[in-house]
Amino acid sequence: MAETAWEWDETLYAGSARHYSVGRWPYPPELAETIGSALDLDCTGRLLDVGCGPGSLTLLLAPLFEAAVGVDADRDMLTEAQRRASEAGVTTVEWRHLRAEDLPADLGTFRVATFAQSYHWMDRPLVARRVRDMLAPDGAWVHVSANTHQGVNGDDGLPYPRPPWPQITELVARYLGPIRRAGQGALPAGTPGGEAEIMLAAGFAGPTRLTIEQGMVVERSVAEVASAVFSLSSSAPHLFGDRLPTFEADLRDLLTTTARDGLFAERRQDVGIAIWRP
């Protein structure tokens, strides 16, 4: 594949939505408690969750607000979010299918805007400016940094083997090539950094950084780790085309032969929070 400037397209996570509930850990309850305490949230005001995916963060934080809006560019993600909301009995969230670049989209003013594992896919300077204008004067932009599909690397003793992530990466590369795929394009150097400079240039102040230390050991099944792989943009189901059944068979064979009694164990990674003020 020729290396050209990457551009977002709607296939970025095509086929991945149904794998989130199986393959990705939920955010810890402490995340809501920490954000609520840091921002003195009192069940008033509105939350805007940008790039909400299947609503993992939206639904966790929704009880801290009067109402919430989850925005995502992937229809399947929003269908999954609506399903989760219905199962949880949450009725205060509105789900909107649109790109962050299309904000404000007449959505009004918000007390808090959140981004979790999503901001790097956007036109960040543009989105920062537009979302800043949507925040109340005493509002906040909250960026949650977390890895919910894979645990901490290490050689400390766990009750079951760790998932063979290096071999999984090699297997994906055998099917898709050595350069990271993302939608219809590729990211040879990975997703971009430099968030702080962008936020400051957009007129934000901060950040205040907080960390939720986890370190808990969790058990995972072969099916859960397989879904974790398919939940990633770099190995989303659509990328494999008609080779998807063969790849999935190879993946499950790898996982089955490296698991013990069908199980793996991983130590969860810490969650970072950056709070910016308009």
Long-range contacts (C-beta under 8 A, 24 or more apart in sequence): 1-177, 1-179, 1-186, 3-179, 3-186, 3-188, 4-185, 6-182, 6-185, 6-186, 6-187, 7-185, 8-73, 8-99, 8-121, 8-122, 8-183, 9-183, 9-184, 9-185, 10-73, 10-74, 10-183, 11-183, 11-184, 11-236, 11-238, 12-73, 12-74, 12-121, 12-182, 12-183, 12-233, 12-236, 13-53, 13-74, 13-76, 13-77, 13-233, 13-236, 14-74, 14-76, 14-236, 14-237, 14-238, 15-76, 15-230, 15-236, 15-237, 15-238, 16-76, 16-230, 16-231, 16-232, 16-233, 16-236, 16-237, 17-53, 17-54, 17-74, 17-76, 17-77, 17-79, 17-80, 18-76, 18-80, 19-227, 19-228, 19-230, 19-231, 19-237, 20-53, 20-54, 20-56, 20-77, 20-80, 20-227, 20-231, 21-54, 21-80, 21-84, 22-223, 22-224, 22-227, 23-149, 23-224, 23-225, 23-226, 23-227, 23-228, 23-229, 23-230, 23-231, 24-56, 24-148, 24-149, 24-227, 24-228, 24-231, 25-148, 25-149, 25-218, 25-268, 26-56, 26-60, 26-148, 27-56, 27-57, 27-60, 27-116, 27-144, 27-146, 27-148, 27-271, 28-212, 28-214, 28-271, 29-60, 30-212, 31-57, 31-60, 31-144, 31-212, 31-271, 31-273, 32-60, 32-61, 32-63, 32-64, 34-210, 34-212, 34-273, 35-61, 35-64, 35-112, 35-142, 35-273, 36-64, 38-208, 38-210, 38-273, 38-275, 39-111, 39-112, 39-140, 39-142, 39-275, 41-65, 41-111, 41-112, 44-111, 45-110, 45-111, 45-112, 45-136, 46-108, 46-109, 46-110, 46-111, 47-110, 47-111, 47-112, 47-113, 47-114, 48-107, 48-110, 48-112, 48-113, 48-114, 48-131, 48-134, 49-113, 49-114, 49-115, 49-116, 50-100, 50-103, 50-113, 50-114, 50-115, 50-118, 50-119, 50-122, 50-127, 50-131, 51-100, 51-115, 51-116, 51-117, 51-118, 51-119, 51-121, 51-122, 52-77, 52-78, 52-81, 52-95, 52-118, 53-77, 53-80, 53-81, 53-117, 53-118, 54-80, 54-81, 54-84, 55-80, 55-81, 55-82, 55-84, 55-85, 55-93, 55-95, 56-116, 56-148, 57-114, 57-116, 57-144, 58-93, 58-114, 59-84, 59-85, 59-88, 59-90, 59-93, 61-112, 61-114, 62-90, 62-92, 62-93, 65-92, 65-111, 65-112, 66-92, 67-92, 67-93, 67-94, 68-92, 68-93, 68-94, 69-93, 69-94, 69-95, 69-96, 69-107, 69-110, 70-94, 70-95, 70-96, 71-96, 71-98, 71-100, 71-103, 71-105, 71-107, 72-96, 72-97, 73-97, 73-98, 73-99, 73-100, 100-127, 100-130, 100-131, 101-126, 101-127, 101-130, 103-127, 103-130, 103-131, 103-134, 104-130, 104-133, 104-134, 107-134, 108-134, 109-134, 109-135, 109-136, 109-139, 110-134, 110-135, 110-136, 110-139, 111-135, 111-136, 111-138, 111-139, 111-140, 112-139, 112-140, 112-141, 112-142, 113-139, 113-140, 113-141, 113-142, 114-141, 114-142, 114-143, 114-144, 115-141, 115-142, 115-143, 115-144, 116-143, 116-144, 116-145, 116-146, 117-144, 117-145, 117-146, 117-148, 119-143, 119-195, 120-191, 120-192, 121-191, 124-192, 124-195, 124-198, 125-198, 125-201, 125-202, 128-198, 128-199, 128-201, 128-202, 128-204, 129-202, 129-203, 132-202, 132-203, 132-204, 132-278, 135-278, 137-278, 139-277, 139-278, 140-275, 140-276, 140-277, 140-278, 141-199, 141-204, 141-275, 141-276, 141-277, 141-278, 142-273, 142-274, 142-275, 142-276, 143-195, 143-207, 143-273, 143-274, 143-275, 143-276, 144-271, 144-272, 144-273, 145-271, 145-272, 145-273, 145-274, 146-269, 146-271, 146-272, 147-269, 149-228, 149-229, 149-231, 149-232, 150-228, 150-266, 150-269, 151-218, 151-266, 151-267, 151-268, 151-269, 152-215, 152-266, 152-267, 152-268, 152-269, 154-267, 156-267, 158-217, 158-265, 158-266, 158-267, 159-217, 159-219, 159-265, 160-219, 160-259, 160-260, 160-261, 160-263, 160-264, 160-265, 161-258, 161-259, 161-260, 161-264, 161-265, 162-264, 162-265, 162-266, 163-220, 163-225, 163-228, 163-255, 163-258, 163-264, 163-266, 164-254, 164-255, 164-258, 167-254, 167-258, 168-229, 168-251, 168-254, 171-247, 171-250, 171-251, 171-254, 172-229, 172-234, 172-235, 175-240, 175-243, 175-247, 176-234, 176-235, 176-239, 176-240, 180-234, 181-233, 181-234, 181-235, 181-239, 182-233, 182-234, 183-233, 187-234, 195-274, 199-276, 203-278, 204-276, 204-277, 204-278, 205-276, 205-277, 205-278, 206-274, 206-275, 206-276, 206-277, 207-274, 207-275, 207-276, 208-274, 208-275, 209-272, 209-273, 209-274, 209-275, 210-272, 210-273, 210-275, 211-270, 211-271, 211-272, 211-273, 212-270, 212-271, 212-272, 212-273, 213-270, 214-267, 214-268, 214-269, 214-270, 214-271, 215-267, 215-268, 215-270, 216-267, 216-268, 217-265, 217-266, 217-267, 217-268, 218-265, 218-266, 218-267, 218-268, 219-263, 219-264, 219-265, 220-263, 220-264, 220-265, 220-266, 221-262, 221-263, 221-264, 222-252, 222-255, 222-256, 222-259, 222-262, 222-263, 222-264, 225-255, 225-264, 226-251, 226-252, 226-255
